[in-house]
């Protein structure tokens, strides 16, 4: 298994792949880049849409994700 840093993980997401950290405690968690048109929200239908990173959580939810300092500096990123 070839583990990588956050820069590698971002490139993978730009290529359409899901990524995760091997050090995350939750099972089944991963990240993906969501482009504007893919994320639907009736309240934002007239607003501009920008890409963002979303996480599939251990309990099956899909939520926006922010990188922690630990995630930023980790070198245990892999494809999901």
C-alpha positions in Angstrom: 0.0 0.0 0.0 1.4 3.4 -1.0 0.4 6.1 1.5 0.6 9.8 0.5 0.2 13.4 1.8 -2.7 15.8 1.5 -1.4 17.2 -1.8 -1.7 13.8 -3.4 -5.2 13.3 -1.9 -6.4 16.6 -3.4 -5.1 15.5 -6.8 -6.9 12.2 -6.5 -10.1 14.0 -5.7 -9.7 16.3 -8.7 -9.3 13.2 -10.8 -12.7 11.9 -9.5 -11.4 9.4 -6.9 -12.5 9.2 -3.2 -9.8 9.3 -0.6 -9.4 8.5 3.1 -6.8 8.4 5.8 -5.8 5.0 7.1 -5.6 6.5 10.6 -9.2 7.5 10.8 -11.1 5.7 13.5 -14.5 5.5 11.8 -15.1 2.7 9.3 -16.3 3.5 5.8 -15.4 7.2 6.0 -14.0 8.8 2.8 -13.8 12.2 1.1 -14.8 13.3 -2.4 -14.7 16.6 -4.4 -18.2 17.8 -5.1 -18.6 20.1 -8.0 -21.3 22.8 -8.0 -23.9 21.2 -10.2 -23.8 17.9 -8.3 -24.8 19.3 -5.0 -28.5 20.2 -5.0 -30.2 22.5 -2.5 -33.5 24.1 -3.3 -32.6 27.1 -1.1 -29.5 27.7 -3.2 -30.9 27.2 -6.6 -30.2 30.7 -7.8 -26.9 31.0 -6.0 -23.5 30.4 -7.5 -22.0 27.0 -6.7 -18.4 26.4 -5.9 -16.7 23.0 -5.6 -16.1 21.7 -2.1 -14.9 18.6 -0.3 -17.5 16.3 1.3 -17.2 13.4 3.7 -19.2 10.2 3.8 -19.3 9.7 7.6 -19.1 6.4 9.6 -22.9 6.6 10.2 -23.6 7.0 6.5 -24.2 10.8 6.3 -22.8 12.9 3.6 -21.5 16.3 4.9 -19.2 19.2 4.0 -15.7 18.6 5.4 -12.9 20.9 6.7 -9.3 19.8 7.0 -7.8 19.7 10.5 -4.2 20.4 11.3 -3.7 16.7 11.8 -5.3 15.8 8.5 -3.2 18.5 6.7 0.1 17.1 8.0 -0.8 13.4 7.8 1.0 11.1 5.4 -1.4 8.2 5.6 -3.8 9.2 2.7 -5.0 6.5 0.4 -7.7 5.9 -2.2 -11.0 4.7 -0.7 
